[in-house]
């Protein structure tokens, strides 16, 4: 079973290297830009395809790993190609927001279809492929699936789960909240630290132990038990001083703090401070 990728960004490069290191043959990469496919092919010792048709003819398991907004266009391109042995080919997408149905035009022409979204934040492919081991995949499989997707992920030691039909965007919103918006939240806290007087070049170093202690608590406990701070303790005056200081020095942060405060009240179950976030 040869694996190939359409799109050659961080996700496909990391996946290709990961599958290669787990004993699977990587056929190669195709991308419109070309340069990224060349780099990914070099990284995985595979082929840099200049023809989409040739890539599909040469390989059996093909991942569409383009940006989400390009998937439909790629599907239409594939559906018009002259490909032999379509029924022996499994085409997957890695989108976290689109369901399997976006591949229906390929299914009706004979291809097997599926989707598998890795629940992981991707960075440098070489580093990311090391953290892919044990990562969970949200999978969808067509009725015609012959078990190749399960074989691939089980062989690599990756657990899988399925999203309730019709709720893929909800699942992806949760993933974005946990990963993308966590980064945004950290940036907001860094800016407040800087305004309070902590030098900008020391913020990350000074706050990292705090962040690690939070992650450690979350790894060991449920969110409600891991929660600490003034809302959980019911320290109304502390929260009031926070709000007053933000309104004076960084009013643009007041709405974010208030929204998160309301959610923290709900999580903690301590509603004694609820009125503070309604003022």
Secondary structure, 3 states (H helix, E strand, C coil): CEEEEECCCHHHHHHHHHHHHCCCEEEEEECCCCHHHHHHHHHCCCEECCCHHHHHHHCCEEEECCCHHHHHHHHHHHHCCCCCCHHHCEEEECCCCCCHHHHHHHHCCCCEEEEEEECCCCCCHHHHHHHCCCCCEEEEECCCCCCHHHHHHHHHCCCEECCCCCCHHHHHHHHHHHCHHHHHHHHHHHHHHHHHCCCHHHHHHHHHHHHHHHHHHHHHCCHHHHCCCHHHHCCHHHHHHHHHHHHHHCHHHHHHHHHHHHHHHHHHCCHHHHHHHHC
